[in-house]
Every structure is written in C-alpha cells, then in structure tokens.
Amino acid sequence: MAPPADARLQFETVRLTALYGRRAVVKDVSILFPAHTVTALIGPSGSGKTTFLRCLNRMHELSEGGWITGKVLLDGEDVYDPSVDAIRLRRRIGMVFQRPTPFPTMSIYDNVAAGLRVNGGRPRAELDAAVEGALRRAALWDEVKDRLRHSALALSGGQQQRLCVARALAPEPDVLLLDEPTASLDPAGTQHIEELCHELKTRYTIVIVTHNLQQAARISDYTAFFHLGDLVELGRTEELFTKPTKEQTEAYITGRFG
Amino acid sequence: MTGLVALLSFLAVLALVLILGDLVARGASSLDWSFFTKNPVPAGESGGGVANAIVGTVIIVGLAGLIGLPIGIGTGLYLAEYGSGRLGWMVRFVADVLNGTPSIVVGIFAWTWLVKPMGQFSALAGSVALAVLMVPMLARTTEEMVRLVPHSLREAALALGYPRWRTSLRVIARTALAGIVTGCLVGVARIAGETAPLLFTALGNLNFSTSVLHPMQTLSLQIYVYATGPFDEWHRLAWAAALVLMGLVLLLSLAARWAIRQRHGAAR
C-alpha cells in the first residue's frame, strides 16, 4: 500500500484567472487549500466555481478556447509550468463529475483499475489489493465484492458515483476534486457521498463544488463563495455561514438571490 | 391518419414479403447439394451449380472488407475525434459525395486505374471497387457512433490521466464498438449484392477460380448472366442464386441485429 498522502501537502492558486477566448469566467482568485480539509466552492450558476475547479487539474485547457493566467501550485510547483506533464498531473489529482461516468464497456474491477493500468502493467496481486483498497475507501467494497466482474452499469446511480470515487482514488492521488458529485443522486446516495468526504479527508485534500448550501455547511471545513467569476468571500465554513462579512455572501446564503 | 400510415407500412412489408416469397417459390426447388458444390455446366446442359460464384463472392467481398474496413473505420475515428477543422470538413464532404456516387461510376474508375494498367480483369480490381463504395459509408457510420459516446466519458478518462490517443481507443472506440461492428456488417451486406462495379472489374468466370489476379465469378454476376440469358434452365438457376444471395445478406443483417443487442449486454 502506498503511504497516506503527505500531511504537508501544499495546494493553492495564486491570482488564477480562467478565460474562454477573451472572456474571463474566473477572475484573479487566490485560495489556499489546507491539507486534509474539505473546501467547498459555492455560488450561483455561472459564478465560475466549476471552471475554477477544472483549472486545478488542467481540465479547463481541454475546453474549446480555454486558457488561464496565474498559477496553481502543488507542493510549490506550478502545475502550468511547461515542464509539467498534464497527464501525469491528473494522476495526482483525482476528479469526480456531476453525473456518474463509469466506463460502460468495463467491469466494476476494470473501472477501478483503469487509472492504475494506464500507468503501465503491475503484478496481478498488487492490482487486486489496490482495487480492493480503493473500493473500501469509497465504501463500496461490501456491495460489489462478489460481482467485480459484472458490468459497472448494473450498479445504481449512487453506487456508480461511489465507483467513480473509487476509480479516482485508486491511483493514490493527493487531491480529490468533486464537481457537484451528488447533483444526480437520491438522498441516500447523497448521504453516502457526504459521509465519504468526512472519512476521505484524513488522507486527501478535497475540493468540492456544490449547489447545495446545507451540504457545504455539513461537510466542509472552508467555504469559498464565488459570484460572477470573483471570489467574494473565503473563510471557515461555520463563520462564513453564521457571520458572513460581505453583504453579497449573506444575501446568497439567506436565499435572497442565486 | 393512423389508417393511412398503417396502409403504407403494410405496402412496404408487402413488397418485401412478395419478393421473398417469390424467391423461395421459384428458387428453393433448385437448391440441392450439387447447386452448392458444382460449377456451372455449358449452356444447353442441365444441372450444375454455382460453387464458383459462392466462393468468389466470399473472396471478393472478404478482400473488399480487408481493404475497406480499416480505412473506413480509421477515417470515421479521425472525423469524430479530430475532424473539427478544415481538413475534417473536406474529408466529410468527399465522403458524402462518394456515398452518393452511382456504383457503376466507381466500377469505371476501378477499370481505368486497375484493370487497364494491369492488362486484365481481376477479382482484386472488383474488391477495390467494392471497398471504395464501402469506405465512405463506414466512415460516416463510425463517426456517428463515436459521436454518440457521451462527452463526460471522454472527460472522465482524461481526468484519470489517460493520454488522448488512449482515451480514443480504450474508452471511446470501445464504447462505440457495437455500433461500429453493426455499421461494418451493414456495409458488407450492402456491397455483397453489388453487380454494376463488378461487371468490368471482376468480370465473372464460368470456371472455379481462387486467384485474385484473374477474373472471378460472384453470385450477383452469375444472376445477371443467367437472368438475361435465353435458357429456361438458366432462369431457374438465377432464381436459386438470387435466393442464396438474399440468404447471405439476411444472415449478415441478423448478425448486425445481434451485435446491436450486445451493446447493452454485460461487460464480458
């Protein structure tokens, strides 16, 4: 087993601006994500929070016309430095999307192993252990251990999403990015994912985009409120929700707009 | 309105049933073991079969598939994955024009480029002509099938640290595989019945031949010769050959259906 993620992991953005062509959708945002915490990104639709998240593992640059200025520092190294291989970087930063995206042609086992196999061959026993470990951490092992060879599509939506979490965890990333991971799940599936966040932050640094304010309040240590591409307010979650310093933040969390 | 639509679909099915029924009624009685195992006999004699034409069809269509499938599928993958630019637009345009080109025109070109320089008619020239007919169809079908794969799957693979080419092959193409296979089977079924482009390429051959550099018989060519000939015996054989050809195409279509159903099957 790989050792737990480095406790001193440094992950932050410095004056990050994300653009589509000439239009900036994230403006000059600097956030430090403390290691082993959950940071929630909240804000109305179009606030740039998802784009911001996609800049962290260089997915934004794959969108048509997507580019950035500023820096994203992982352990002091700018992930946008020309010497950094985006493909290798994405193996250090796992991501889970809004809708479950299991690979439909692969079995449950192969889905979880996918990110490991892309790194080159490994002994069978090692692969088995890594898959089991990832499924356990995603709280899915007990439900699927007897049907690892079955299609991933046979799982329920909530199970599929946890499978995607397991798939993201298998390569032992340092950071886990969650883009509204419960948006398409029922309450039980949502609760599962939220409980996972609590457990996973002991090993990983988690950044989660959510539309659900209660969810942000329940699971995050820090919350960042985005509006129209600006980072309006960043603070400890309980403070931001109880004593917001900006009027815009208060208006949003009390439901007056957004 | 419902009645009208029902009537029209009844007419469509009726045509199919009539053709199939007529084929079976007139052709089935001539189908016996020697029909499949014997070669044609000289005009005037009775008996004989179409063994050479069946083998020829398999060889020519197989060779056409060998040439056409990789090119067609590759082109389709390219169009779907990288075909957003000018070159992609051009390839797509050419494919669409080629798709609408009458097959006899393709045959003429195969004659000009292959038969004439090589100095003789050949099965190979026929296969190339059929492959040319198949490529644009396959390219467009493959492109459609690959485009049906949700964008989110591509993103998921890339976010896992998959290089782009590996994403295309391992995730996207594999997910679209059942659709692509279906497209291939439909494409092969479609060219299996072609006659016009073979008239001046494979030419036809009354004897048994497996040499792709020489003229070769196919079922479609055999039907053409027999059906337009003056002898009742030939007409009888033409019906039987038509039934066999129809059966082959039907078999391929069934295989295509089966492949579609596999799309939603288990992972292994």
Boltz contact constraints between the chains, C-beta under 6 A:
constraints:
  - contact:
      token1: [A, 59]
      token2: [B, 159]
      max_distance: 6.0
  - contact:
      token1: [A, 87]
      token2: [B, 161]
      max_distance: 6.0
  - contact:
      token1: [A, 87]
      token2: [B, 163]
      max_distance: 6.0
  - contact:
      token1: [A, 90]
      token2: [B, 159]
      max_distance: 6.0
  - contact:
      token1: [A, 90]
      token2: [B, 161]
      max_distance: 6.0
  - contact:
      token1: [A, 91]
      token2: [B, 161]
      max_distance: 6.0
  - contact:
      token1: [A, 95]
      token2: [B, 159]
      max_distance: 6.0
  - contact:
      token1: [A, 101]
      token2: [B, 152]
      max_distance: 6.0
  - contact:
      token1: [A, 101]
      token2: [B, 153]
      max_distance: 6.0
  - contact:
      token1: [A, 101]
      token2: [B, 156]
      max_distance: 6.0
  - contact:
      token1: [A, 103]
      token2: [B, 171]
      max_distance: 6.0
  - contact:
      token1: [A, 104]
      token2: [B, 175]
      max_distance: 6.0
  - contact:
      token1: [A, 105]
      token2: [B, 174]
      max_distance: 6.0
  - contact:
      token1: [A, 105]
      token2: [B, 175]
      max_distance: 6.0
  - contact:
      token1: [A, 106]
      token2: [B, 267]
      max_distance: 6.0
  - contact:
      token1: [A, 107]
      token2: [B, 267]
      max_distance: 6.0
  - contact:
      token1: [A, 115]
      token2: [B, 160]
      max_distance: 6.0
  - contact:
      token1: [A, 118]
      token2: [B, 161]
      max_distance: 6.0
  - contact:
      token1: [A, 118]
      token2: [B, 162]
      max_distance: 6.0
  - contact:
      token1: [A, 151]
      token2: [B, 266]
      max_distance: 6.0
  - contact:
      token1: [A, 151]
      token2: [B, 267]
      max_distance: 6.0
